Amino acid sequence: MKPNIHLNQVVRIGFFLSIIVITATSFSWVPPAEMSGAPGDGTCLNCHISTSTDSEVLFSKAGGTTYHSMQTYDLSLKIKNPGANIFGFILTEIDSSHKTSGEFGYSDSSRYFITHQNERAYISHYNAEDSSNLRQDAAEFSFTWTAPDTAAGPITFYYCGRAVNPDDLVNDLLTYCDSFTITPSLSPLGLDESITKTSETTVYPNPGNSELNIQNIPKSSSIKVLDAKGNVMFESRENTESSLIQTNEWPSGFYFIYIDGKEKTLMKWVKI
């Protein structure tokens, strides 16, 4: 006996399949926010399928895996997939409170878009299928990020990238999500982070407030105290074994004590 399938069932099935095909292959002009893979977010896989294995998504930040307060960095997201010519992405960053603490920027409004939702900022592609935004086999998205104060602690970037080969929509789709974490720099801006962080020199109280006391300073050494932005707050070239610095007028935050002598030493002090 032949199965009894009504015409309206066929129409519903055909309509459902067409939705799957359109959703899996097409690009949004701007991807929905909260699809970056960050905690509490979904991913592009909520709407798109992923079958490609011959692909690569690379995220990079100028300056490596550390950041300084209020500095602007170049960010890059590269998506590679042989045969693909349509590429898109979405990216956010969050601190330990799961909120965006830095600021994204871009120079090409025909290719990038920024949205804000639930105390998070998302930067993404814009109109990926426009002829001016098509690329062959690989695409690079470049934009900027201005860091928050280092008191924000570790920052994690979450991102999803997508590539489509329009000639092979069944076997050549890519949706890839990953993350990248950076931490506050342990050195003030402009100083070499390879300077030793250990010595017999002591700093107290730490944290402190109105006074900074430095003891056991090596002979023939100079002292420099810098804030997190690299501004010199105190400098002395006196050949003394100790130094008492009044810090009442200094803002609260992180400070770095740089001792330059036979050996170079860098220590961290916190004013509360």
Residue pairs with C-beta under 8 A, 6 or more apart in sequence:
21 169
23 47
23 48
24 48
24 49
24 169
24 173
25 164
25 166
25 169
25 173
26 129
27 86
27 88
27 125
27 128
27 129
27 162
27 164
28 88
29 126
29 127
29 128
30 113
30 115
30 124
30 125
30 126
31 44
31 88
31 89
31 90
31 124
31 125
32 47
33 90
33 115
33 116
33 117
33 120
33 122
34 40
34 41
34 42
34 117
34 118
34 120
34 122
35 41
35 42
35 43
35 44
35 46
35 47
35 90
35 160
36 43
36 90
36 91
36 92
36 122
36 158
36 159
36 160
36 177
37 43
37 158
37 159
37 160
37 177
37 178
37 179
38 92
38 94
38 98
38 120
38 156
38 158
38 179
39 94
39 98
40 98
40 118
41 92
41 158
43 160
43 175
43 177
44 90
44 160
44 162
44 175
44 177
45 160
45 175
45 177
48 162
48 173
48 175
49 173
49 175
50 173
50 174
50 175
50 176
51 170
51 171
51 172
51 173
52 81
52 163
52 171
52 172
52 173
52 174
54 81
54 82
55 79
55 80
55 81
55 163
55 174
55 176
56 78
56 79
56 80
56 81
57 77
57 78
57 79
57 80
57 159
57 161
57 176
57 178
58 76
58 77
58 78
58 80
59 75
59 76
59 77
59 78
59 91
59 157
59 159
59 178
59 180
60 75
60 76
60 78
61 73
61 74
61 75
61 76
61 145
61 157
61 180
61 182
62 73
62 74
62 75
63 71
63 73
64 182
65 181
65 182
65 183
66 182
66 183
66 184
66 185
66 186
66 193
67 73
67 147
67 150
67 155
67 182
67 183
67 184
67 185
68 147
68 150
68 184
68 185
68 188
68 189
68 228
68 229
68 230
69 147
69 148
69 149
69 150
69 228
69 229
70 146
70 147
70 148
70 149
70 229
71 146
71 147
71 189
72 105
72 144
72 145
72 146
72 147
73 144
73 145
73 146
73 147
74 142
74 143
74 144
75 91
75 142
75 143
75 144
75 145
75 157
76 140
76 141
76 142
77 89
77 91
77 140
77 141
77 159
77 161
78 138
78 139
78 140
78 141
79 87
79 89
79 138
79 139
79 140
79 141
79 161
79 162
79 163
79 174
79 176
80 137
80 138
80 163
81 87
81 137
81 138
81 163
81 165
81 172
81 174
82 137
83 137
83 165
83 167
83 168
83 172
84 137
84 163
84 164
84 165
84 172
84 174
85 134
85 135
85 136
85 137
85 164
85 165
85 166
86 128
86 129
86 134
86 163
86 164
86 166
87 125
87 128
87 135
87 138
87 139
87 141
87 161
87 162
87 163
87 164
88 124
88 125
88 128
88 161
88 162
89 124
89 125
89 141
89 159
89 160
89 161
89 162
90 122
90 123
90 124
90 125
90 159
90 160
91 122
91 123
91 124
91 157
91 158
91 159
91 160
92 100
92 120
92 121
92 122
92 123
92 157
92 158
92 159
93 100
93 101
93 102
93 121
93 145
93 155
93 156
93 157
93 158
94 100
94 101
94 120
94 155
94 156
94 158
95 101
95 148
95 152
95 153
95 154
95 155
96 152
96 153
96 154
99 119
99 120
100 119
100 120
100 121
101 148
101 152
101 155
102 145
102 146
102 147
102 148
102 155
103 121
103 145
103 146
104 114
104 121
104 123
104 143
104 144
104 145
105 143
105 144
105 145
105 146
106 112
106 114
106 123
106 143
106 144
109 126
110 126
110 127
110 130
110 132
110 133
111 125
111 126
111 127
111 132
111 133
111 141
112 123
112 124
112 125
112 126
112 141
112 143
113 123
113 124
113 125
113 126
114 121
114 122
114 123
114 124
115 121
115 122
115 124
116 122
123 143
125 133
125 141
126 133
127 133
139 163
147 155
148 155
149 228
149 253
150 184
150 185
150 228
150 254
151 184
151 253
151 254
152 184
153 183
153 184
154 181
154 182
154 183
154 184
155 181
155 182
155 183
156 179
156 180
156 181
156 182
157 179
157 180
157 181
157 182
158 177
158 178
158 179
159 177
159 178
159 179
159 180
160 175
160 176
160 177
161 174
161 175
161 176
161 177
162 173
162 174
162 175
162 176
163 173
163 174
164 172
164 173
164 174
165 172
165 173
184 228
184 254
185 193
186 193
186 197
186 266
186 268
187 193
187 195
187 256
187 266
188 226
188 227
188 228
188 229
188 230
188 256
188 258
189 228
189 229
189 230
190 230
191 226
191 230
191 256
191 258
191 266
195 258
195 264
195 265
195 266
196 263
196 264
196 265
196 266
197 265
197 266
197 267
198 265
199 216
199 218
199 259
199 263
199 265
199 267
200 216
200 218
201 214
201 215
201 216
201 217
201 218
201 259
201 265
201 267
202 214
202 215
202 216
203 212
203 213
203 214
203 215
203 257
203 267
203 269
204 213
204 215
205 211
205 213
206 269
206 270
207 269
207 270
207 271
207 272
208 247
208 269
208 270
208 271
208 272
209 247
209 248
209 271
209 272
210 246
210 247
210 248
211 244
211 245
211 246
211 247
212 225
212 234
212 244
212 245
212 247
212 255
212 257
212 269
213 242
213 243
213 244
213 245
214 223
214 242
214 243
214 244
214 245
214 257
215 241
215 242
216 241
216 242
217 223
217 240
217 241
217 242
217 243
217 259
218 259
218 261
218 262
218 263
218 265
219 239
219 241
219 261
220 239
220 261
220 262
221 239
221 259
221 260
221 261
221 262
222 235
222 236
222 237
222 259
222 260
222 261
223 234
223 235
223 236
223 237
223 243
223 257
223 258
223 259
224 232
224 234
224 235
224 257
224 258
224 259
224 260
225 232
225 233
225 234
225 235
225 245
225 255
225 256
225 257
225 258
225 269
226 232
226 233
226 255
226 256
226 258
227 233
227 250
227 251
227 253
227 254
227 255
227 256
228 253
228 254
228 255
228 256
233 247
233 250
233 255
234 245
236 243
247 271
250 271
251 271
252 271
252 272
253 270
253 271
254 268
254 269
254 270
255 268
255 269
255 270
255 271
256 266
256 267
256 268
256 269
257 265
257 266
257 267
257 268
257 269
258 264
258 265
258 266
259 265
259 266
259 267
